[in-house]
Amino acid sequence: MGSKIYRVEIKSPTGVFYFGSLSAIYDRFSVAEIGCKVTRLWNKGVPMGTPYKNSKCTISQEVLIRKNTKRGGTK
């Protein structure tokens, strides 16, 4: 099983970044750098397979695959 992550591709200067939530994106980037407020992303949604695109960036939801472990004491 995997975790939901958000992939942010900034167009200028180019770069790809990964975040655990939509609001975490705004800890690193300003509204001006992303081109919209976080409330826009919450209202529109960024479902799996349907990225949000504008002139400044592309935001898509992806799955982070993790290895199963026996930590945590599950019986």
N, C-alpha and C positions, 0 to 999 in steps of 0.2 A: 504494500500500500504506500501511497505517496502523500506528500503535502502540497497544498496549493501555494504557488508562488507567482509573482508578477514580473515579467520581463519588460524592461523599459529600454527602448532603443532611441537615443537622442540623435537627431539629424545633424546638428551643428553646435559645437564640435562633436564629431561622431563618437559614440560609445554605447556599450550595452551594460546594463546594470540589473541586478535581481533583488527583489524585495519580498518580504513576507506578508505585507498588507498594502493596500492603496495609500493609506495615510502615511506609511513609512517612506513612501516616495518623496513626500514633501518635507521630510527631515533632511533630505539631501539636496533637493532641487526646489527652486522657487516656483510660484504660480506662473511667472513670466517665462521661465525656462521650459515648463511643461506645456503651457498654452491653455490650461483650464484649471479650475479649482477642483479639489477632491470631491466636493459635493456633486459636481457634474459627473464624475466617474461613478460615484455611488448611485446616482439617479439613473444614469444610462446603463450601467452595468458593464462588466468586461467578462462575458462568459467564455468558457473554453472554446477555442476555435474561431472566435469572432473578436479580433483585436480592435482597440480604439485607436484611430489614426487622426492626426491633424498635421499642420505644416511644421510642427516642432518635434514631434515624437510619435512613436508607436508603442502602445502598451498592450501586452497580451498576457493571458493567464495560462500557466503551464503546470505540469506536475513534477515535483522533485521526488525521484525514486530513492527510497532509503532501504538499507539492509535491515532485516528483522534481527533483533537481538533478544537475549534472554534476561536482560537487565530489567529491573522493576518488580521482580518477585511474582510474576504471574504463575498461578498454579493450575 
